[in-house]
């Protein structure tokens, strides 16, 4: 893959980060295509999503998808990120 975007969300606790990770990580294998791959990792209270794509259009679509998934997971679980890189 030629392009990559990495997003890190920092939560108040690792319990909250774990909740969001569990909500979105199932999608990592289900929504990937030939042009994008995503990984979801957690280290304590930090959730990192890495999106790799073959082209910029696929990268933009991947970014939109994953940020939307995280947003829905946060709203459903009542968790807000403290910071996003």
C-alpha positions in Angstrom: 0.0 0.0 0.0 1.3 3.4 -0.9 -0.5 5.7 1.5 -1.1 5.6 5.2 -3.0 7.6 7.9 -2.6 7.0 11.6 -5.1 8.3 14.2 -4.6 8.1 18.0 -7.4 8.8 20.4 -6.6 9.2 24.1 -9.3 8.3 26.6 -9.7 9.0 30.3 -9.0 5.4 31.2 -7.9 2.2 29.5 -11.3 0.7 30.3 -12.9 3.4 28.0 -10.3 2.8 25.3 -10.9 -0.9 25.5 -14.7 -0.4 25.1 -14.2 1.6 21.9 -11.6 -0.9 20.6 -13.9 -3.8 21.1 -16.7 -2.0 19.3 -14.7 -1.2 16.2 -12.0 -3.9 15.9 -14.5 -6.5 14.5 -14.9 -4.3 11.4 -11.2 -4.5 10.6 -11.5 -7.7 8.7 -15.0 -7.2 7.4 -14.9 -3.9 5.6 -11.4 -4.1 4.0 -11.2 -4.3 0.3 -8.4 -4.7 -2.3 -7.5 -1.1 -1.9 -7.5 -0.5 1.9 -6.3 -2.3 5.1 -6.9 -1.1 8.7 -5.5 -2.1 12.0 -6.8 -1.2 15.5 -4.4 -1.3 18.4 -4.7 -0.2 22.1 -2.0 0.7 24.5 -3.5 1.6 27.9 -5.8 4.5 27.3 -4.6 5.1 23.7 -6.5 3.7 20.8 -4.6 3.8 17.4 -6.1 3.2 14.1 -3.8 2.8 11.1 -5.3 2.9 7.6 -3.2 1.9 4.6 -4.5 2.4 1.1 -3.4 1.9 -2.5 -4.5 5.4 -3.6 -5.6 8.7 -2.1 -9.3 8.1 -2.9 -9.3 4.8 -1.0 -7.4 6.4 1.8 -10.0 9.2 2.1 -12.8 6.6 2.1 -11.0 4.6 4.8 -10.5 7.6 7.0 -14.2 8.6 6.7 -15.3 5.1 7.5 -13.0 4.5 10.5 -13.6 7.9 12.1 -17.3 7.4 11.7 -17.1 3.9 13.3 -15.1 5.4 16.3 -17.6 8.2 16.6 -20.6 5.8 16.8 -18.7 3.6 19.2 -18.0 6.6 21.5 -21.6 7.8 21.4 -23.1 4.4 22.0 -20.8 3.7 25.0 -20.9 7.2 26.4 -17.2 7.7 26.0 -15.4 10.7 24.7 -11.8 11.0 23.6 -9.7 13.4 25.6 -7.4 14.1 22.7 -7.0 13.0 19.1 -3.8 13.0 17.1 
